[in-house]
């Protein structure tokens, strides 16, 4: 609930502030301990393994090299029957102009980290084929 001293949403010179009157970046969220949580919610009620729950994408508009594309991203994907899932970090360019980045690293719900593999067989699994 907003009042004179705590704004809910403030738009100032193209910047959006939540909990602040003076946003310093495009999106500025201010709050107290344990209150600064960003939630991305997938409202689908029937997810399957591998479905995207939510993602953050970093888009590149530079047309000089690989054309505009998603240069890097972080995806949260569902596990079996939509249950606990994994985080996928995508930074590898596929080599085709305009195509999005592909998986580089994964963190599974079991705490396994895979670099260069999407199916880590141990706590830290590095696949370096070259």
Contact map, one row per residue, 1 for C-alpha under 8 A:
1110000100000000000000000000000000000000000000000000000000000000000000000000000000000000000000000000000000000000000000000000000000
1111111100000000000000000000000000000000000000000000000000000000000000000000000000000000000000000000000000000000000000000000000000
1111111000000000000000000000000000000000000000000000000000000000000000000000000000000000000000000000000000000000000000000000000000
0111111000000000000000000000000000000000000000000000000000000000000000000000000000000000000000000000000000000000000000000000000000
0111111000000000000000000000000000000000000000000000000000000000000000000000000000000000000000000000000000000000000000000000000000
0111111100000000001110000000000000000000000000000000000000000000000000000000000000000000000000000000000000000000000000000000000000
0111111111000000011110000000000000000000000000000000000000000000000000000000000000000000000000000000000000000000000000000000000000
1100011111000000111100000000000000000000000000000000000000000000000000000000000000000000000000000000000000000000000000000000000000
0000001111100001111100000000000000000000000000000000000000000000000000000000000000000000000000000000000000000000000000000000000000
0000001111110001111111100000000000000000000000000000000000000000000000000000000000000000000000000000000000000000000000000000000000
0000000011111111100000100000000000000000000000000000000000000000000000000000000000000000000000000000000000000000000000000000000000
0000000001111111100001100000000000000000000000000000000000000000000000000000000000000000000000000000000000000000000000000000000000
0000000000111110000000000000000000000000000000000000000000000000000000000000000000000000000000000000000000000000000000000000000000
0000000000111111000000000100000000000000000000000000000000000000000000000000000000000000000000000000000000000000000000000000000000
0000000000111111100000111111000000000000000000000000000000000000000000000000000000000000000000000000000000000000000000000000000000
0000000011110111110000101111000000000000000000000000000000000000000000000000000000000000000000000000000000000000000000000000000000
0000000111110011111111100011110000000000000000000000000000000000000000000000000000000000000000000000000000000000000000000000000000
0000001111000001111100000011110000000000000000000000000000000000000000000000000000000000000000000000000000000000000000000000000000
0000011111000000111110000000111000000000000000000000000000000000000000000000000000000000000000000000000000000000000000000000000000
0000011111000000111111100001110000000000000000000000000000000000000000000000000000000000000000000000000000000000000000000000000000
0000011001000000101111100000000000000000000000000000000000000000000000000000000000000000000000000000000000000000000000000000000000
0000000001010000100111110000000000000000000000000000000000000000000000000000000000000000000000000000000000000000000000000000000000
0000000001110011100111111111100000000000000000000000000000000000000000000000000000000000000000000000000000000000000000000000000000
0000000000000010000001111111000000000000000000000000000000000000000000000000000000000000000000000000000000000000000000000000000000
0000000000000011000000111111000000000000000000000000000000000000000000000000000000000000000000000000000000000000000000000000000000
0000000000000111000000111111000000000000000000000000000000000000000000000000000000000000000000000000000000000000000000000000000000
0000000000000011110000111111100000000000000000000000000000000000000000000000000000000000000000000000000000000000000000000000000000
0000000000000011110100111111110000000000000000000000000000000000000000000000000000000000000000000000000000000000000000000000000000
0000000000000000111100100011111000010000000000000000000000000000000000000000000000000000000000000000000000000000000000000000000000
0000000000000000111100000001111100010000000000000000000000000000000000000000000000000000000000000000000000000000000000000000000000
0000000000000000001000000000111110110000000000000000000000000000000000000000000000000000000000000000000000000000000000000000000000
0000000000000000000000000000011111110000000000000000000000000000000000000000000000000000000000000000000000000000000000000000000000
0000000000000000000000000000001111110000000000000000000000000000000000000000000000000000000000000000000000000000000000000000000000
0000000000000000000000000000000111111000000000000000000000000000000000000000000000000000000000000000000000000000000000000000000000
0000000000000000000000000000001111111000000000000000000000000000000000000000000000000000000000000000000000000000000000000000000000
0000000000000000000000000000111111111100000000000000000000000000000000000000000000000000000000000000000000000000000000000000000000
0000000000000000000000000000000001111110000000000000000000000000000000000000000000000000000000000000000000000000000000000000000000
0000000000000000000000000000000000011111000000000000000000000000000000000000000000000000000000000000000000000000000000000000000000
0000000000000000000000000000000000001111100000000000000000000000000000000000000000000000000000000000000000000000000000000000000000
0000000000000000000000000000000000000111110000000000110000000000000000000000000000000000000000000000000000000000000000000000000000
0000000000000000000000000000000000000011111000000000110000000000000000000000000000000000000000000000000000000000000000000000000000
0000000000000000000000000000000000000001111100000000110000000000000000000000000000000000000000000000000000000000000000000000000000
0000000000000000000000000000000000000000111110000000000000000000000000000000000000000000000000000000000000000000000000000000000000
0000000000000000000000000000000000000000011111100000000000000000000000000000000000000000000000000000000000000000000000000000000000
0000000000000000000000000000000000000000001111100000000000000000000000000000000000000000000000000000000000000000000000000000000000
0000000000000000000000000000000000000000000111110000000000000000000000000000000011000000000000000000000000000000000000000000000000
0000000000000000000000000000000000000000000111111010000000000000000000000000010011000000000000000000000000000000000000000000000000
0000000000000000000000000000000000000000000001111110000000000000000000000000011111000000000000000000000000000000000000000000000000
0000000000000000000000000000000000000000000000111110000000000000000000000000111111101000000000000000000000000000000000000000000000
0000000000000000000000000000000000000000000000011111000000000000000000000000111100001000000000000000000000000000000000000000000000
0000000000000000000000000000000000000000000000111111100000000000000000000000110001000000000000000000000000000000000000000000000000
0000000000000000000000000000000000000000000000000111111000000000000000000011110000000000000000000000000000000000000000000000000000
0000000000000000000000000000000000000001110000000011111000000000000000000011110000000000000000000000000000000000000000000000000000
0000000000000000000000000000000000000001110000000001111100000000000000000011100000000000000000000000000000000000000000000000000000
0000000000000000000000000000000000000000000000000001111110000000000000001111000000000000000000000000000000000000000000000000000000
0000000000000000000000000000000000000000000000000000011111000000000000001110000000000000000000000000000000000000000000000000000000
0000000000000000000000000000000000000000000000000000001111100000000001111100000000000000000000000000000000000000000000000000000000
0000000000000000000000000000000000000000000000000000000111110000000001111000000000000000000000000000000000000000000000000000000000
0000000000000000000000000000000000000000000000000000000011111000000111110000000000000000000000000000000000000000000000000000000000
0000000000000000000000000000000000000000000000000000000001111100000111100000000000000000000000000000000000000000000000000000000000
0000000000000000000000000000000000000000000000000000000000111110001110000000000000000000000000000000000000000000000000000000000000
0000000000000000000000000000000000000000000000000000000000011111111100000000000000000000000000000000000000000000000000000000000000
0000000000000000000000000000000000000000000000000000000000001111111100000000000000000000000000000000000000000000000000000000000000
0000000000000000000000000000000000000000000000000000000000000111111000000000000000000000000000000000000000000000000000000000000000
0000000000000000000000000000000000000000000000000000000000000111111000000000000000000000000000000000000000000000000000000000000000
0000000000000000000000000000000000000000000000000000000000000111111110000000000000000000000000011100000000000000000000000000000000
0000000000000000000000000000000000000000000000000000000000001111111110000000000000000000000000001100000000000000000000000000000000
0000000000000000000000000000000000000000000000000000000000111110011111000000000000000000000000000100000000000000000000000000000000
0000000000000000000000000000000000000000000000000000000000111000011111100000000000000000000000001111000000000000000000000000000000
0000000000000000000000000000000000000000000000000000000011110000000111111000000000000000000000000111100000000000000000000000000000
0000000000000000000000000000000000000000000000000000000011110000000011111000000000000000001010000001100000000000000000000000000000
0000000000000000000000000000000000000000000000000000000011100000000001111100000000000000111100000001100000000000000000000000000000
0000000000000000000000000000000000000000000000000000001111000000000001111110000000000000111000000000100000000000000000000000000000
0000000000000000000000000000000000000000000000000000001110000000000000011111000000000011110000000000000000000000000000000000000000
0000000000000000000000000000000000000000000000000001111100000000000000001111100000000011110000000000000000000000000000000000000000
0000000000000000000000000000000000000000000000000001111000000000000000000111110000001111000000000000000000000000000000000000000000
0000000000000000000000000000000000000000000000001111110000000000000000000011111000001111000000000000000000000000000000000000000000
0000000000000000000000000000000000000000000000111111100000000000000000000001111111111100000000000000000000000000000000000000000000
0000000000000000000000000000000000000000000000011100000000000000000000000000111111111100000000000000000000000000000000000000000000
0000000000000000000000000000000000000000000000011100000000000000000000000000011111111000000000000000000000000000000000000000000000
0000000000000000000000000000000000000000000001111000000000000000000000000000011111100000000000000000000000000000000000000000000000
0000000000000000000000000000000000000000000001111010000000000000000000000000011111111000000000000000000000000000000000000000000000
0000000000000000000000000000000000000000000000001000000000000000000000000000011111111000000000000000000000000000000000000000000000
0000000000000000000000000000000000000000000000000000000000000000000000000000011101111100000000000000000000001000000000000000000000
0000000000000000000000000000000000000000000000001100000000000000000000000001111101111110000000000000000000011000000000000000000000
0000000000000000000000000000000000000000000000000000000000000000000000000001111000011111000000000000000001111000000000000000000000
0000000000000000000000000000000000000000000000000000000000000000000000000111100000001111100000000000000001110000000000000000000000
0000000000000000000000000000000000000000000000000000000000000000000000000111100000000111110000000000001111100000000000000000000000
0000000000000000000000000000000000000000000000000000000000000000000000011110000000000011111000000000001111000000000000000000000000
0000000000000000000000000000000000000000000000000000000000000000000000011110000000000001111100000000111110000000000000000000000000
0000000000000000000000000000000000000000000000000000000000000000000000111000000000000000111110000000111100000000000000000000000000
0000000000000000000000000000000000000000000000000000000000000000000000010000000000000000011111000000111100000000000000000000000000
0000000000000000000000000000000000000000000000000000000000000000000000100000000000000000001111110011110000000000000000000000000000
0000000000000000000000000000000000000000000000000000000000000000000000000000000000000000000111110011110000000000000000000000000000
0000000000000000000000000000000000000000000000000000000000000000000000000000000000000000000011111010000000000000000000000000000000
0000000000000000000000000000000000000000000000000000000000000000010000000000000000000000000011111110000000000000000000000000000000
0000000000000000000000000000000000000000000000000000000000000000011010000000000000000000000000111110000000000000000000000000000000
0000000000000000000000000000000000000000000000000000000000000000011111000000000000000000000000011111000000000000000000000000000000
0000000000000000000000000000000000000000000000000000000000000000000011000000000000000000000011111111100000000000000000000000000000
0000000000000000000000000000000000000000000000000000000000000000000011110000000000000000000011000111110000000000000000000000000000
0000000000000000000000000000000000000000000000000000000000000000000001111000000000000000011111000011111000000000000000000000000000
0000000000000000000000000000000000000000000000000000000000000000000000000000000000000000011111000001111100000000000000000000000000
0000000000000000000000000000000000000000000000000000000000000000000000000000000000000001111100000000111111000000000101000000000000
0000000000000000000000000000000000000000000000000000000000000000000000000000000000000001111100000000011111000000001110000000000000
0000000000000000000000000000000000000000000000000000000000000000000000000000000000000001110000000000001111100000111111000000000000
0000000000000000000000000000000000000000000000000000000000000000000000000000000000000111100000000000001111110001111011000000000000
0000000000000000000000000000000000000000000000000000000000000000000000000000000000000111000000000000000011111011110000000000000000
0000000000000000000000000000000000000000000000000000000000000000000000000000000000001110000000000000000001111111100000000000000000
0000000000000000000000000000000000000000000000000000000000000000000000000000000000011100000000000000000000111111000000000000000000
0000000000000000000000000000000000000000000000000000000000000000000000000000000000000000000000000000000000011111000000000000000000
0000000000000000000000000000000000000000000000000000000000000000000000000000000000000000000000000000000000111111100000000010000000
0000000000000000000000000000000000000000000000000000000000000000000000000000000000000000000000000000000001111111110000011111100000
0000000000000000000000000000000000000000000000000000000000000000000000000000000000000000000000000000000011110011111000010111100000
0000000000000000000000000000000000000000000000000000000000000000000000000000000000000000000000000000000011100001111111110001111000
0000000000000000000000000000000000000000000000000000000000000000000000000000000000000000000000000000000111000000111111010001111000
0000000000000000000000000000000000000000000000000000000000000000000000000000000000000000000000000000001110000000011111000000011100
0000000000000000000000000000000000000000000000000000000000000000000000000000000000000000000000000000000111000000011111110000111000
0000000000000000000000000000000000000000000000000000000000000000000000000000000000000000000000000000001011000000011111110000000000
0000000000000000000000000000000000000000000000000000000000000000000000000000000000000000000000000000000000000000010011111000000000
0000000000000000000000000000000000000000000000000000000000000000000000000000000000000000000000000000000000000001111011111111110000
0000000000000000000000000000000000000000000000000000000000000000000000000000000000000000000000000000000000000001000000111111100000
0000000000000000000000000000000000000000000000000000000000000000000000000000000000000000000000000000000000000001100000011111100000
0000000000000000000000000000000000000000000000000000000000000000000000000000000000000000000000000000000000000011100000011111100000
0000000000000000000000000000000000000000000000000000000000000000000000000000000000000000000000000000000000000001111000011111110000
0000000000000000000000000000000000000000000000000000000000000000000000000000000000000000000000000000000000000001111010011111111000
0000000000000000000000000000000000000000000000000000000000000000000000000000000000000000000000000000000000000000011110010001111100
0000000000000000000000000000000000000000000000000000000000000000000000000000000000000000000000000000000000000000011110000000111110
0000000000000000000000000000000000000000000000000000000000000000000000000000000000000000000000000000000000000000000100000000011111
0000000000000000000000000000000000000000000000000000000000000000000000000000000000000000000000000000000000000000000000000000001111
0000000000000000000000000000000000000000000000000000000000000000000000000000000000000000000000000000000000000000000000000000000111
